[in-house]
Amino acid sequence: MEGFEVVTMEEAASQGQIFVTSTGCSAIVTKEHFVQMKDDAIICNVGHFDCEIDVAWLNDNCEKDNIKPQVDRYTLPNGRHVILLAEGRLVNLGCAMGHPSFVMSNSFTNQVLAQIELWTKTKEYPIGVYMLPKKLDEEVARLHLSHLGVKMTTLSDKQAGYLGIGKEGPYKPSHYRY
């Protein structure tokens, strides 16, 4: 946390201007915090569904003004305002376009290749949790190279021998974390 001051929400509420919840827990930003916030403080969530921010309290106790889609400005009982993004839901999905299609393509390709691997090699995978084999991880990357306008060099026999790997990969040992 170098460069950051770690404080409780009770302490941060009156100091901050932008609040981003990312805890995966409920009741992180509540009535007690809203009323302490600076005027037009911005609140959003990237953590867990829509329970991190007490949106129900805002809707029940404040006047709501929709500024534009997914941006609401609430007038608190004390006259101050807070701006809530994406109705307290995941802001990267509600206020943006979510994950770019290229990222989704990589994720879905990863999942499909993993499912094919499990289906075709059931004896190699008794019930349990497994890391995706590096060969499949690298295949996902290989399948997306053309989208980036790049090509991958094939190792020579000498290079593969030097590295102690096959010419077709996997190129990193199984313990290597990308």
Rosetta constraint file for C-alpha pairs under 8 A:
AtomPair CA 1 CA 5 HARMONIC 7.55 0.50
AtomPair CA 1 CA 6 HARMONIC 7.85 0.50
AtomPair CA 7 CA 11 HARMONIC 6.19 0.50
AtomPair CA 7 CA 12 HARMONIC 6.33 0.50
AtomPair CA 8 CA 12 HARMONIC 6.17 0.50
AtomPair CA 9 CA 13 HARMONIC 5.73 0.50
AtomPair CA 9 CA 28 HARMONIC 7.66 0.50
AtomPair CA 9 CA 29 HARMONIC 7.55 0.50
AtomPair CA 9 CA 33 HARMONIC 7.39 0.50
AtomPair CA 10 CA 14 HARMONIC 7.77 0.50
AtomPair CA 10 CA 32 HARMONIC 7.99 0.50
AtomPair CA 10 CA 33 HARMONIC 6.48 0.50
AtomPair CA 11 CA 15 HARMONIC 7.23 0.50
AtomPair CA 12 CA 16 HARMONIC 5.79 0.50
AtomPair CA 13 CA 33 HARMONIC 5.36 0.50
AtomPair CA 13 CA 34 HARMONIC 7.29 0.50
AtomPair CA 13 CA 36 HARMONIC 5.79 0.50
AtomPair CA 13 CA 37 HARMONIC 5.22 0.50
AtomPair CA 14 CA 33 HARMONIC 7.75 0.50
AtomPair CA 14 CA 36 HARMONIC 4.98 0.50
AtomPair CA 14 CA 37 HARMONIC 4.73 0.50
AtomPair CA 14 CA 38 HARMONIC 6.24 0.50
AtomPair CA 15 CA 37 HARMONIC 7.21 0.50
AtomPair CA 15 CA 38 HARMONIC 7.33 0.50
AtomPair CA 16 CA 37 HARMONIC 7.25 0.50
AtomPair CA 16 CA 38 HARMONIC 7.30 0.50
AtomPair CA 16 CA 41 HARMONIC 7.47 0.50
AtomPair CA 17 CA 37 HARMONIC 7.51 0.50
AtomPair CA 17 CA 38 HARMONIC 6.43 0.50
AtomPair CA 17 CA 40 HARMONIC 7.64 0.50
AtomPair CA 17 CA 41 HARMONIC 4.64 0.50
AtomPair CA 17 CA 42 HARMONIC 6.27 0.50
AtomPair CA 18 CA 41 HARMONIC 5.72 0.50
AtomPair CA 18 CA 42 HARMONIC 4.71 0.50
AtomPair CA 18 CA 43 HARMONIC 5.99 0.50
AtomPair CA 19 CA 41 HARMONIC 7.59 0.50
AtomPair CA 19 CA 42 HARMONIC 6.11 0.50
AtomPair CA 19 CA 43 HARMONIC 4.74 0.50
AtomPair CA 19 CA 44 HARMONIC 6.29 0.50
AtomPair CA 20 CA 43 HARMONIC 6.01 0.50
AtomPair CA 20 CA 44 HARMONIC 4.96 0.50
AtomPair CA 20 CA 45 HARMONIC 5.32 0.50
AtomPair CA 20 CA 46 HARMONIC 6.84 0.50
AtomPair CA 21 CA 28 HARMONIC 7.26 0.50
AtomPair CA 21 CA 29 HARMONIC 7.96 0.50
AtomPair CA 21 CA 43 HARMONIC 7.98 0.50
AtomPair CA 21 CA 44 HARMONIC 6.40 0.50
AtomPair CA 21 CA 45 HARMONIC 4.62 0.50
AtomPair CA 21 CA 46 HARMONIC 6.00 0.50
AtomPair CA 21 CA 47 HARMONIC 5.92 0.50
AtomPair CA 21 CA 52 HARMONIC 6.72 0.50
AtomPair CA 21 CA 53 HARMONIC 7.76 0.50
AtomPair CA 22 CA 45 HARMONIC 6.20 0.50
AtomPair CA 22 CA 46 HARMONIC 5.10 0.50
AtomPair CA 22 CA 47 HARMONIC 3.68 0.50
AtomPair CA 22 CA 48 HARMONIC 7.03 0.50
AtomPair CA 23 CA 28 HARMONIC 7.95 0.50
AtomPair CA 23 CA 47 HARMONIC 5.35 0.50
AtomPair CA 23 CA 48 HARMONIC 7.08 0.50
AtomPair CA 23 CA 52 HARMONIC 7.65 0.50
AtomPair CA 24 CA 47 HARMONIC 4.93 0.50
AtomPair CA 24 CA 48 HARMONIC 4.49 0.50
AtomPair CA 24 CA 52 HARMONIC 7.29 0.50
AtomPair CA 25 CA 47 HARMONIC 7.83 0.50
AtomPair CA 25 CA 48 HARMONIC 6.78 0.50
AtomPair CA 25 CA 51 HARMONIC 7.41 0.50
AtomPair CA 25 CA 52 HARMONIC 5.97 0.50
AtomPair CA 26 CA 51 HARMONIC 4.94 0.50
AtomPair CA 26 CA 52 HARMONIC 4.31 0.50
AtomPair CA 26 CA 53 HARMONIC 7.30 0.50
AtomPair CA 27 CA 51 HARMONIC 6.39 0.50
AtomPair CA 27 CA 52 HARMONIC 4.98 0.50
AtomPair CA 27 CA 53 HARMONIC 5.95 0.50
AtomPair CA 27 CA 54 HARMONIC 6.19 0.50
AtomPair CA 28 CA 52 HARMONIC 5.01 0.50
AtomPair CA 28 CA 53 HARMONIC 5.96 0.50
AtomPair CA 28 CA 54 HARMONIC 7.83 0.50
AtomPair CA 29 CA 33 HARMONIC 5.97 0.50
AtomPair CA 29 CA 34 HARMONIC 7.22 0.50
AtomPair CA 29 CA 52 HARMONIC 6.40 0.50
AtomPair CA 29 CA 53 HARMONIC 4.76 0.50
AtomPair CA 29 CA 54 HARMONIC 6.16 0.50
AtomPair CA 30 CA 34 HARMONIC 6.27 0.50
AtomPair CA 30 CA 53 HARMONIC 6.37 0.50
AtomPair CA 30 CA 54 HARMONIC 5.19 0.50
AtomPair CA 30 CA 57 HARMONIC 7.80 0.50
AtomPair CA 31 CA 35 HARMONIC 6.34 0.50
AtomPair CA 31 CA 54 HARMONIC 7.17 0.50
AtomPair CA 31 CA 57 HARMONIC 6.76 0.50
AtomPair CA 31 CA 58 HARMONIC 7.77 0.50
AtomPair CA 32 CA 36 HARMONIC 6.90 0.50
AtomPair CA 33 CA 37 HARMONIC 6.45 0.50
AtomPair CA 34 CA 76 HARMONIC 7.82 0.50
AtomPair CA 34 CA 82 HARMONIC 7.32 0.50
AtomPair CA 35 CA 76 HARMONIC 6.93 0.50
AtomPair CA 35 CA 77 HARMONIC 7.97 0.50
AtomPair CA 35 CA 78 HARMONIC 6.91 0.50
AtomPair CA 35 CA 80 HARMONIC 7.67 0.50
AtomPair CA 37 CA 41 HARMONIC 6.29 0.50
AtomPair CA 37 CA 82 HARMONIC 7.65 0.50
AtomPair CA 38 CA 80 HARMONIC 7.35 0.50
AtomPair CA 38 CA 81 HARMONIC 7.89 0.50
AtomPair CA 38 CA 82 HARMONIC 7.99 0.50
AtomPair CA 39 CA 80 HARMONIC 4.98 0.50
AtomPair CA 39 CA 81 HARMONIC 5.09 0.50
AtomPair CA 39 CA 82 HARMONIC 6.44 0.50
AtomPair CA 40 CA 73 HARMONIC 7.76 0.50
AtomPair CA 40 CA 80 HARMONIC 7.12 0.50
AtomPair CA 40 CA 81 HARMONIC 4.82 0.50
AtomPair CA 40 CA 82 HARMONIC 4.55 0.50
AtomPair CA 40 CA 83 HARMONIC 5.80 0.50
AtomPair CA 41 CA 81 HARMONIC 7.11 0.50
AtomPair CA 41 CA 82 HARMONIC 4.93 0.50
AtomPair CA 41 CA 83 HARMONIC 6.02 0.50
AtomPair CA 42 CA 82 HARMONIC 5.97 0.50
AtomPair CA 42 CA 83 HARMONIC 4.68 0.50
AtomPair CA 42 CA 84 HARMONIC 6.04 0.50
AtomPair CA 42 CA 85 HARMONIC 7.49 0.50
AtomPair CA 43 CA 82 HARMONIC 7.22 0.50
AtomPair CA 43 CA 83 HARMONIC 6.08 0.50
AtomPair CA 43 CA 84 HARMONIC 4.99 0.50
AtomPair CA 43 CA 85 HARMONIC 6.32 0.50
AtomPair CA 43 CA 88 HARMONIC 7.76 0.50
AtomPair CA 44 CA 53 HARMONIC 7.95 0.50
AtomPair CA 44 CA 84 HARMONIC 6.08 0.50
AtomPair CA 44 CA 85 HARMONIC 5.20 0.50
AtomPair CA 44 CA 86 HARMONIC 7.16 0.50
AtomPair CA 44 CA 88 HARMONIC 5.77 0.50
AtomPair CA 44 CA 89 HARMONIC 7.58 0.50
AtomPair CA 44 CA 90 HARMONIC 7.66 0.50
AtomPair CA 44 CA 91 HARMONIC 6.24 0.50
AtomPair CA 45 CA 50 HARMONIC 7.55 0.50
AtomPair CA 45 CA 52 HARMONIC 7.12 0.50
AtomPair CA 45 CA 53 HARMONIC 7.44 0.50
AtomPair CA 45 CA 85 HARMONIC 7.93 0.50
AtomPair CA 45 CA 88 HARMONIC 5.77 0.50
AtomPair CA 45 CA 89 HARMONIC 6.05 0.50
AtomPair CA 45 CA 90 HARMONIC 5.38 0.50
AtomPair CA 45 CA 91 HARMONIC 5.78 0.50
AtomPair CA 46 CA 89 HARMONIC 7.54 0.50
AtomPair CA 46 CA 90 HARMONIC 4.88 0.50
AtomPair CA 46 CA 91 HARMONIC 5.81 0.50
AtomPair CA 46 CA 92 HARMONIC 6.86 0.50
AtomPair CA 47 CA 52 HARMONIC 7.51 0.50
AtomPair CA 47 CA 90 HARMONIC 6.88 0.50
AtomPair CA 48 CA 52 HARMONIC 6.76 0.50
AtomPair CA 48 CA 89 HARMONIC 7.83 0.50
AtomPair CA 48 CA 90 HARMONIC 7.20 0.50
AtomPair CA 49 CA 88 HARMONIC 7.95 0.50
AtomPair CA 49 CA 89 HARMONIC 5.54 0.50
AtomPair CA 49 CA 90 HARMONIC 6.32 0.50
AtomPair CA 50 CA 55 HARMONIC 7.87 0.50
AtomPair CA 50 CA 87 HARMONIC 7.68 0.50
AtomPair CA 50 CA 88 HARMONIC 5.17 0.50
AtomPair CA 50 CA 89 HARMONIC 4.48 0.50
AtomPair CA 50 CA 90 HARMONIC 7.20 0.50
AtomPair CA 51 CA 55 HARMONIC 7.83 0.50
AtomPair CA 51 CA 88 HARMONIC 7.64 0.50
AtomPair CA 52 CA 88 HARMONIC 7.61 0.50
AtomPair CA 53 CA 88 HARMONIC 6.01 0.50
AtomPair CA 54 CA 58 HARMONIC 6.81 0.50
AtomPair CA 55 CA 59 HARMONIC 6.17 0.50
AtomPair CA 55 CA 87 HARMONIC 7.16 0.50
AtomPair CA 55 CA 88 HARMONIC 6.48 0.50
AtomPair CA 56 CA 60 HARMONIC 6.05 0.50
AtomPair CA 57 CA 61 HARMONIC 5.85 0.50
AtomPair CA 57 CA 62 HARMONIC 7.84 0.50
AtomPair CA 58 CA 62 HARMONIC 5.29 0.50
AtomPair CA 58 CA 74 HARMONIC 7.07 0.50
AtomPair CA 58 CA 76 HARMONIC 7.81 0.50
AtomPair CA 59 CA 63 HARMONIC 7.40 0.50
AtomPair CA 59 CA 64 HARMONIC 7.03 0.50
AtomPair CA 61 CA 76 HARMONIC 7.40 0.50
AtomPair CA 61 CA 77 HARMONIC 7.28 0.50
AtomPair CA 62 CA 74 HARMONIC 5.89 0.50
AtomPair CA 62 CA 75 HARMONIC 5.45 0.50
AtomPair CA 62 CA 76 HARMONIC 5.16 0.50
AtomPair CA 62 CA 77 HARMONIC 6.44 0.50
AtomPair CA 63 CA 74 HARMONIC 5.47 0.50
AtomPair CA 63 CA 75 HARMONIC 5.09 0.50
AtomPair CA 63 CA 76 HARMONIC 7.10 0.50
AtomPair CA 64 CA 72 HARMONIC 6.53 0.50
AtomPair CA 64 CA 73 HARMONIC 5.85 0.50
AtomPair CA 64 CA 74 HARMONIC 4.54 0.50
AtomPair CA 64 CA 75 HARMONIC 6.55 0.50
AtomPair CA 65 CA 72 HARMONIC 5.66 0.50
AtomPair CA 65 CA 73 HARMONIC 5.12 0.50
AtomPair CA 65 CA 74 HARMONIC 6.20 0.50
AtomPair CA 66 CA 70 HARMONIC 7.87 0.50
AtomPair CA 66 CA 71 HARMONIC 6.16 0.50
AtomPair CA 66 CA 72 HARMONIC 4.44 0.50
AtomPair CA 66 CA 73 HARMONIC 6.27 0.50
AtomPair CA 67 CA 71 HARMONIC 5.56 0.50
AtomPair CA 67 CA 72 HARMONIC 5.54 0.50
AtomPair CA 67 CA 73 HARMONIC 6.60 0.50
AtomPair CA 68 CA 72 HARMONIC 7.21 0.50
AtomPair CA 70 CA 85 HARMONIC 5.59 0.50
AtomPair CA 70 CA 86 HARMONIC 4.42 0.50
AtomPair CA 70 CA 87 HARMONIC 6.40 0.50
AtomPair CA 70 CA 94 HARMONIC 6.59 0.50
AtomPair CA 70 CA 95 HARMONIC 6.09 0.50
AtomPair CA 71 CA 83 HARMONIC 6.84 0.50
AtomPair CA 71 CA 84 HARMONIC 5.97 0.50
AtomPair CA 71 CA 85 HARMONIC 4.84 0.50
AtomPair CA 71 CA 86 HARMONIC 6.32 0.50
AtomPair CA 71 CA 87 HARMONIC 7.53 0.50
AtomPair CA 72 CA 83 HARMONIC 5.61 0.50
AtomPair CA 72 CA 84 HARMONIC 5.25 0.50
AtomPair CA 72 CA 85 HARMONIC 6.51 0.50
AtomPair CA 72 CA 87 HARMONIC 7.44 0.50
AtomPair CA 73 CA 81 HARMONIC 6.48 0.50
AtomPair CA 73 CA 82 HARMONIC 5.72 0.50
AtomPair CA 73 CA 83 HARMONIC 4.38 0.50
AtomPair CA 73 CA 84 HARMONIC 6.30 0.50
AtomPair CA 74 CA 81 HARMONIC 5.36 0.50
AtomPair CA 74 CA 82 HARMONIC 5.39 0.50
AtomPair CA 74 CA 83 HARMONIC 6.30 0.50
AtomPair CA 74 CA 84 HARMONIC 7.62 0.50
AtomPair CA 75 CA 79 HARMONIC 5.97 0.50
AtomPair CA 75 CA 80 HARMONIC 5.91 0.50
AtomPair CA 75 CA 81 HARMONIC 4.59 0.50
AtomPair CA 75 CA 82 HARMONIC 6.90 0.50
AtomPair CA 76 CA 80 HARMONIC 5.43 0.50
AtomPair CA 76 CA 81 HARMONIC 5.70 0.50
AtomPair CA 76 CA 82 HARMONIC 7.51 0.50
AtomPair CA 84 CA 88 HARMONIC 6.52 0.50
AtomPair CA 85 CA 89 HARMONIC 7.81 0.50
AtomPair CA 85 CA 91 HARMONIC 6.52 0.50
AtomPair CA 85 CA 94 HARMONIC 7.91 0.50
AtomPair CA 85 CA 95 HARMONIC 7.13 0.50
AtomPair CA 86 CA 90 HARMONIC 6.75 0.50
AtomPair CA 86 CA 91 HARMONIC 5.47 0.50
AtomPair CA 86 CA 94 HARMONIC 4.96 0.50
AtomPair CA 86 CA 95 HARMONIC 5.94 0.50
AtomPair CA 89 CA 94 HARMONIC 6.90 0.50
AtomPair CA 90 CA 94 HARMONIC 6.08 0.50
AtomPair CA 91 CA 95 HARMONIC 5.36 0.50
AtomPair CA 91 CA 96 HARMONIC 7.16 0.50
AtomPair CA 92 CA 96 HARMONIC 5.40 0.50
AtomPair CA 92 CA 97 HARMONIC 7.10 0.50
AtomPair CA 92 CA 98 HARMONIC 5.15 0.50
AtomPair CA 92 CA 99 HARMONIC 7.55 0.50
AtomPair CA 93 CA 97 HARMONIC 5.94 0.50
AtomPair CA 93 CA 98 HARMONIC 4.09 0.50
AtomPair CA 93 CA 99 HARMONIC 7.49 0.50
AtomPair CA 94 CA 98 HARMONIC 7.30 0.50
AtomPair CA 99 CA 103 HARMONIC 6.26 0.50
AtomPair CA 99 CA 104 HARMONIC 6.48 0.50
AtomPair CA 100 CA 104 HARMONIC 6.42 0.50
AtomPair CA 101 CA 105 HARMONIC 5.96 0.50
AtomPair CA 102 CA 106 HARMONIC 6.34 0.50
AtomPair CA 103 CA 107 HARMONIC 6.25 0.50
AtomPair CA 104 CA 108 HARMONIC 5.98 0.50
AtomPair CA 105 CA 109 HARMONIC 5.91 0.50
AtomPair CA 106 CA 110 HARMONIC 6.05 0.50
AtomPair CA 106 CA 140 HARMONIC 6.43 0.50
AtomPair CA 106 CA 141 HARMONIC 7.51 0.50
AtomPair CA 106 CA 144 HARMONIC 7.48 0.50
AtomPair CA 107 CA 111 HARMONIC 6.32 0.50
AtomPair CA 108 CA 112 HARMONIC 6.13 0.50
AtomPair CA 109 CA 113 HARMONIC 6.08 0.50
AtomPair CA 109 CA 140 HARMONIC 6.21 0.50
AtomPair CA 110 CA 114 HARMONIC 6.15 0.50
AtomPair CA 110 CA 136 HARMONIC 7.57 0.50
AtomPair CA 110 CA 137 HARMONIC 6.93 0.50
AtomPair CA 110 CA 140 HARMONIC 6.00 0.50
AtomPair CA 111 CA 115 HARMONIC 6.17 0.50
AtomPair CA 112 CA 116 HARMONIC 6.19 0.50
AtomPair CA 113 CA 117 HARMONIC 6.08 0.50
AtomPair CA 113 CA 136 HARMONIC 6.77 0.50
AtomPair CA 114 CA 118 HARMONIC 6.21 0.50
AtomPair CA 114 CA 132 HARMONIC 6.71 0.50
AtomPair CA 114 CA 136 HARMONIC 7.50 0.50
AtomPair CA 115 CA 119 HARMONIC 6.05 0.50
AtomPair CA 116 CA 120 HARMONIC 5.97 0.50
AtomPair CA 117 CA 121 HARMONIC 5.82 0.50
AtomPair CA 117 CA 122 HARMONIC 7.98 0.50
AtomPair CA 118 CA 122 HARMONIC 5.47 0.50
AtomPair CA 118 CA 125 HARMONIC 6.80 0.50
AtomPair CA 121 CA 125 HARMONIC 6.93 0.50
AtomPair CA 122 CA 126 HARMONIC 7.01 0.50
AtomPair CA 132 CA 136 HARMONIC 6.65 0.50
AtomPair CA 132 CA 137 HARMONIC 6.47 0.50
AtomPair CA 133 CA 137 HARMONIC 6.37 0.50
AtomPair CA 133 CA 174 HARMONIC 7.21 0.50
AtomPair CA 134 CA 138 HARMONIC 5.96 0.50
AtomPair CA 134 CA 170 HARMONIC 5.75 0.50
AtomPair CA 134 CA 171 HARMONIC 7.90 0.50
AtomPair CA 134 CA 172 HARMONIC 7.11 0.50
AtomPair CA 134 CA 173 HARMONIC 7.60 0.50
AtomPair CA 134 CA 174 HARMONIC 6.16 0.50
AtomPair CA 135 CA 139 HARMONIC 6.15 0.50
AtomPair CA 135 CA 169 HARMONIC 6.48 0.50
AtomPair CA 135 CA 170 HARMONIC 4.75 0.50
AtomPair CA 136 CA 140 HARMONIC 6.31 0.50
AtomPair CA 137 CA 141 HARMONIC 6.74 0.50
AtomPair CA 138 CA 142 HARMONIC 6.13 0.50
AtomPair CA 138 CA 170 HARMONIC 6.85 0.50
AtomPair CA 138 CA 171 HARMONIC 8.00 0.50
AtomPair CA 139 CA 143 HARMONIC 6.06 0.50
AtomPair CA 140 CA 144 HARMONIC 6.64 0.50
AtomPair CA 141 CA 145 HARMONIC 6.48 0.50
AtomPair CA 142 CA 152 HARMONIC 7.75 0.50
AtomPair CA 144 CA 148 HARMONIC 7.02 0.50
AtomPair CA 145 CA 149 HARMONIC 6.39 0.50
AtomPair CA 145 CA 150 HARMONIC 5.48 0.50
AtomPair CA 145 CA 151 HARMONIC 6.28 0.50
AtomPair CA 145 CA 152 HARMONIC 7.71 0.50
AtomPair CA 146 CA 150 HARMONIC 5.72 0.50
AtomPair CA 146 CA 151 HARMONIC 6.93 0.50
AtomPair CA 154 CA 167 HARMONIC 6.85 0.50
AtomPair CA 154 CA 168 HARMONIC 7.51 0.50
AtomPair CA 155 CA 159 HARMONIC 5.72 0.50
AtomPair CA 155 CA 160 HARMONIC 5.91 0.50
AtomPair CA 155 CA 167 HARMONIC 5.34 0.50
AtomPair CA 155 CA 168 HARMONIC 7.73 0.50
AtomPair CA 156 CA 160 HARMONIC 6.14 0.50
AtomPair CA 156 CA 167 HARMONIC 6.89 0.50
AtomPair CA 157 CA 161 HARMONIC 6.00 0.50
AtomPair CA 157 CA 167 HARMONIC 6.80 0.50
AtomPair CA 158 CA 162 HARMONIC 6.10 0.50
AtomPair CA 159 CA 163 HARMONIC 6.22 0.50
AtomPair CA 160 CA 164 HARMONIC 5.85 0.50
AtomPair CA 160 CA 165 HARMONIC 5.26 0.50
AtomPair CA 160 CA 166 HARMONIC 5.75 0.50
AtomPair CA 160 CA 167 HARMONIC 5.38 0.50
AtomPair CA 161 CA 165 HARMONIC 6.48 0.50
AtomPair CA 161 CA 166 HARMONIC 7.72 0.50
AtomPair CA 165 CA 169 HARMONIC 6.35 0.50
AtomPair CA 165 CA 170 HARMONIC 7.16 0.50
AtomPair CA 165 CA 171 HARMONIC 6.68 0.50
AtomPair CA 166 CA 170 HARMONIC 7.13 0.50
AtomPair CA 166 CA 171 HARMONIC 7.89 0.50
AtomPair CA 172 CA 176 HARMONIC 6.15 0.50
